[in-house]
Amino acid sequence: MKTVTTLIFLLFTTTPSLAAEAEGVPPPPEAYCKWEMVNYSIPASLCGLKGEAPRGEKVVADAARGNCLACHELPIKGVEAYGTIAPPLSGVANRLSEAQLRLRVVDSRHLNPNSIMPGFYRNPSLINRPGKGYEGRTFLAAQDVEDVIAYLVTLK
């Protein structure tokens, strides 16, 4: 039994990726794509990516990723419980352009420095005291953000 325990210990201490997975630490961060704010919006997609609305709906509803339902009411079938501390997002595409939505998802503190909404694609160097293993990361990948934007622009 001692030999098996020693082998398991060596496996996890000598294989960083397996040890990281066992601790729940995500893989290394993807490269961060710089973006430019123009007139309180981000006109260009992140990293030149194109989003897909069905994937975006999954991100906003996923409590481990976007978790938008914690604060916003969204017209997602089968979801009856949602937060009410942020504006409802039904009809948001009638009020805001794609570029305006992108800035709000990327980093709403450019509009309101006191916003409690997380900056889902905030520059990692601006994130104060990230959790262990999360240094140099954004909360969502650029593709996830573009998928969320593609979903939000369908909400008319």
Secondary structure as UniProt FT lines:
FT   HELIX           2..14
FT   HELIX           16..23
FT   HELIX           46..48
FT   HELIX           53..61
FT   TURN            63..66
FT   HELIX           68..70
FT   TURN            77..78
FT   TURN            90..91
FT   HELIX           92..95
FT   HELIX           98..107
FT   HELIX           108..110
FT   TURN            113..114
FT   TURN            120..121
FT   HELIX           124..126
FT   TURN            132..133
FT   TURN            135..136
FT   HELIX           142..152
FT   TURN            153..154
//
